[in-house]
Amino acid sequence: MRRDAVILVAENNDEHFSLISKNLQRTSLRNEIVRFTDGQQVLDFLLKRQAGEWEYAERYILLLNIDMPKVSGIEVLKAVKADTTLKKMPVIMLADTEDYKTIGQCHDLGCSIYIIKPSEEDRFIEVIQKAGAFLLSVEVPQINKLS
């Protein structure tokens, strides 16, 4: 992944966020990581451009916990994929559930990848490191700037 891509992490659990950020960095990702602790913060950040207030990078990837306070991850995903400018942004869903209906819904809405967060810390670390290694080779599309 290009170094100018910013990794947005929507994770309300402090321990999970710490594991995510540390283990992404262990895979040689040196991209900026920006954290959000609820779904409304993500939407506020991403949709501020509507009011011409968005100072942003050109490339983002969103790691989105499905179970977020205020606005759920699924609602954030719907809003991102419904927006003509943001819809190409890769969204990786992070979830505690293996519910096939939820997995299918997220893919139908346009998520790029659905990752199940293991409950065991060692497995969670392994999953995040594998995701980070994968991200090293991903090309993130540019978000078109508004004129």
C-alpha positions in Angstrom: 0.0 0.0 0.0 1.3 3.4 -0.8 2.6 5.4 2.1 0.3 8.3 1.4 -2.7 6.1 2.1 -4.2 6.8 5.5 -5.6 3.8 7.5 -8.8 4.8 9.3 -9.6 2.5 12.2 -13.1 2.6 13.6 -12.7 0.6 16.8 -14.3 1.4 20.2 -12.4 -1.2 22.2 -9.1 0.3 23.4 -7.4 -3.1 23.7 -8.5 -4.1 20.2 -7.3 -0.8 18.8 -3.9 -1.2 20.5 -3.5 -4.7 19.0 -4.6 -3.5 15.6 -2.2 -0.6 15.4 0.8 -2.4 16.9 0.4 -5.4 14.7 -0.2 -3.4 11.5 3.1 -1.7 12.2 4.8 -5.0 12.9 4.1 -5.9 9.2 6.1 -2.9 8.0 3.1 -0.7 7.3 4.2 2.9 8.1 1.0 4.6 7.1 -0.7 7.1 9.3 -3.4 5.5 11.4 -6.4 7.6 12.5 -8.8 6.2 15.1 -12.5 6.7 15.6 -14.3 5.4 18.7 -17.9 5.6 17.3 -19.6 5.4 14.0 -20.8 9.0 14.1 -17.1 10.2 14.3 -16.3 8.2 11.1 -19.3 9.7 9.3 -18.5 13.2 10.5 -14.9 12.9 9.3 -15.7 11.4 5.9 -18.7 13.5 5.1 -17.3 16.9 6.2 -16.2 17.4 2.6 -19.9 18.0 1.9 -19.5 21.3 3.6 -16.1 22.0 2.0 -14.4 21.6 5.3 -12.5 18.4 4.5 -8.7 18.5 4.6 -7.8 15.1 3.6 -5.4 12.7 2.0 -6.2 11.3 -1.4 -6.2 7.7 -0.4 -8.0 6.0 2.6 -8.7 2.5 3.7 -11.3 1.9 6.4 -11.1 -0.8 9.0 -14.5 -0.8 10.5 -15.8 -2.6 13.6 -19.3 -3.7 12.8 -20.4 -3.2 16.4 -19.9 0.6 16.9 -21.7 2.9 19.3 -24.0 5.7 18.1 -23.9 4.6 14.4 -23.3 0.9 13.6 -20.6 -0.2 11.3 -23.2 -1.5 8.9 -24.8 2.0 8.8 -21.4 3.6 8.2 -20.7 1.1 5.4 -24.1 2.0 3.8 -23.3 5.7 3.9 -19.8 5.3 2.5 -20.9 3.1 -0.4 -23.9 5.3 -1.2 -21.6 8.4 -1.5 -20.4 8.9 -5.1 -17.0 10.1 -4.0 -16.3 7.6 -1.2 -17.8 4.5 -2.7 -14.4 3.2 -4.1 -12.7 3.5 -0.7 -11.9 -0.1 0.5 -13.7 -1.0 3.7 -12.6 -4.0 5.8 -15.3 -5.0 8.3 -14.0 -6.3 11.6 -16.6 -8.3 13.5 -17.1 -10.7 16.4 -19.8 -12.6 14.6 -19.7 -15.4 12.2 -23.4 -14.9 11.3 -23.6 -15.7 7.6 -26.6 -13.3 7.2 -24.5 -10.4 8.5 -21.5 -11.4 6.4 -23.7 -11.5 3.3 -25.2 -8.2 4.1 -21.8 -6.5 4.4 -20.7 -7.9 1.1 -23.9 -7.0 -0.6 -23.4 -3.4 0.7 -19.9 -3.3 -0.8 -17.4 -4.2 1.9 -14.1 -5.3 0.5 -13.2 -7.9 3.1 -15.0 -9.3 6.2 -12.7 -10.3 9.0 -13.9 -12.2 12.1 -12.0 -11.1 15.2 -11.0 -14.2 17.2 -11.7 -14.0 20.9 -8.2 -15.4 21.8 -5.6 -12.6 21.8 -2.9 -14.7 20.0 -5.2 -15.5 17.2 -6.4 -11.9 17.0 -2.8 -10.8 16.6 -2.2 -13.4 13.9 -5.2 -12.3 12.0 -4.3 -8.6 12.1 -0.7 -9.3 11.1 -1.9 -11.4 8.1 -4.3 -8.5 7.2 -1.4 -6.0 7.5 0.8 -8.2 5.2 -2.0 -8.3 2.7 -2.4 -4.5 2.8 1.2 -4.1 1.9 0.4 -5.2 -1.6 -3.0 -3.5 -2.0 -3.4 -0.5 -4.2 -5.9 2.0 -2.6 -7.8 4.1 -5.1 -7.6 7.8 -5.0 -10.5 9.7 -3.7 -11.4 12.5 -6.2 -11.1 15.9 -4.6 -14.0 18.3 -4.9 -13.4 21.4 -6.9 
